[in-house]
Amino acid sequence: MHYYGTSGTNEKGHLTIGGVDTIELAKEYGTPLYIYDIALIRERAKGFKETFEKLGVTSQVAYASKAFSSIAMIQVIEEEGLSLDVVSGGELYTAIQAGFDPERIHFHGNNKSKEEINMALDYGIGCFVVDNFHELEILSEACRSKNIPASILLRVTPGIEAHTHDYILTGQEDSKFGFDLQNGQAEEALKLALAKNELKVLGLHCHIGSQIFETTGFKKAAEKMIEKLAVWKQNYDFTSQVLNLGGGFGIRYTKEDTPIAPSEYVKDIISEVKTLMKNASLSMPEIWIEPGRSLVGDAGTTLYTVGSSKVVPDIRKYLAVDGGMSDNIRPALYDARYEAAIANRPEADCEETVAVAGKCCESGDMLIWDLPIAKAQPGDVLAVFCTGAYGYAMANNYNRITRPAVVFVENGAAALVIKRESYEDLVRHDLPLYAHK
Ligand SMILES: *Cc1c(COP(=O)(O)O)cnc(C)c1O
């Protein structure tokens, strides 16, 4: 049993998080229920931010709010002094509703609409991460018509793709995102942007992948970008004030995953960037990073109530819970793996291996295929760990299942931060064709 963050057990032998008994939470708020360990989120945030400070490198650590966006979550990010990435009008709206300083909001996305761009300009956000030529045009038009300047980063694809333990160099990267660095697109974008008075080019951005456990990919990407910056300094007298290296820092979902600490990622990457900049005779830019998963992933736990089971002789035993792909689509979407335990007796010895199934009408609705676990009974509470990133954020109403509640726990206290949806919520936007008979 691996205990994340502040997790442990109490005198009843129940799983606790943030000093709160999870079984009490299940009783009070029902299941499925997402619980976030706020002390762990703060620890991760400080791990990134304070490392930059110690190294004396000006930085922005922007939480990629797509991992989990809610008003309370963004308030925690604000308290920790981080910046924020948004990728849609909806995420931007949530940030503004949370009272987040617009100056520290960065707007991402490969197809921002004119409405979203206008909205972001009206709020006065700090930076647009421009993805493509179309955006360059519509952003500059919007700036001119409003007479508001915009700071931008150009998103480039450096030809590096990183996955978990390795990275690949892809000559011309086949990605829907960004300007290609190798084939001249990025340079073309820079020239266009520099010619527009309403746009201030702060620098370059890249994001090479997700769930990355080592720093080689980040360092290779920085190398590719800095090579170009040296040329662009010569050719256009362009100085990049900012180098944004994206997110993707890996976390531990199962015992096979071996991430390094936030401080280690930062130290290693910074030391390489410093060397590369020095060798290119360029001055050190601000370094921005964009962790999503690594700030909230292992701080999240989902509680379910165990219901039916089915034994397929000689093959496996299915254990069904009261949620599934409606609250965690990652196993179905990308074979994501998780660990879990019975929250009312997490220390009980494992007696069998089960496949944890959801309750949706879809054979692929599985949460875990091979979970060693104590014998679970209907009514037991199953805790699935490390569900804090892309869990609630991707939750849906398939089968008209209501989205669960979210509770934050810290220092022995629990706060409900997102209410469970009701059946009324499900039909809120439905309009009848006929009056009710
Ligand atoms: C998704 C994304 C992130 C965050 O990725 P994580 O794997 O959650 O850290 C950061 N930057 C960009 C541009 C992204 O698309």
Ligand as a Chemical Component Dictionary entry (heavy atoms), coordinates in Angstrom:
data_LIG
# 
_chem_comp.id                   LIG 
_chem_comp.type                 NON-POLYMER 
_chem_comp.pdbx_formal_charge   0 
_chem_comp.three_letter_code    LIG 
# 
loop_
_chem_comp_atom.comp_id 
_chem_comp_atom.atom_id 
_chem_comp_atom.alt_atom_id 
_chem_comp_atom.type_symbol 
_chem_comp_atom.charge 
_chem_comp_atom.model_Cartn_x 
_chem_comp_atom.model_Cartn_y 
_chem_comp_atom.model_Cartn_z 
_chem_comp_atom.pdbx_ordinal 
LIG C1 C1 C 0 -1.468 19.596 -21.406 1  
LIG C2 C2 C 0 -0.479 20.679 -21.439 2  
LIG C3 C3 C 0 0.279  20.969 -20.303 3  
LIG C4 C4 C 0 0.203  20.169 -19.034 4  
LIG O1 O1 O 0 0.572  18.844 -19.224 5  
LIG P1 P1 P 0 0.741  17.883 -17.962 6  
LIG O2 O2 O 0 1.137  16.592 -18.561 7  
LIG O3 O3 O 0 -0.587 17.816 -17.281 8  
LIG O4 O4 O 0 1.778  18.493 -17.090 9  
LIG C5 C5 C 0 1.132  22.053 -20.363 10 
LIG N1 N1 N 0 1.249  22.799 -21.485 11 
LIG C6 C6 C 0 0.533  22.543 -22.597 12 
LIG C7 C7 C 0 0.690  23.414 -23.773 13 
LIG C8 C8 C 0 -0.350 21.481 -22.613 14 
LIG O5 O5 O 0 -1.044 21.229 -23.720 15 
# 
loop_
_chem_comp_bond.comp_id 
_chem_comp_bond.atom_id_1 
_chem_comp_bond.atom_id_2 
_chem_comp_bond.value_order 
_chem_comp_bond.pdbx_ordinal 
LIG C1 C2 SING 1  
LIG C2 C3 SING 2  
LIG C2 C8 DOUB 3  
LIG C3 C4 SING 4  
LIG C3 C5 DOUB 5  
LIG C4 O1 SING 6  
LIG O1 P1 SING 7  
LIG P1 O2 DOUB 8  
LIG P1 O3 SING 9  
LIG P1 O4 SING 10 
LIG C5 N1 SING 11 
LIG N1 C6 DOUB 12 
LIG C6 C7 SING 13 
LIG C6 C8 SING 14 
LIG C8 O5 SING 15 
# 
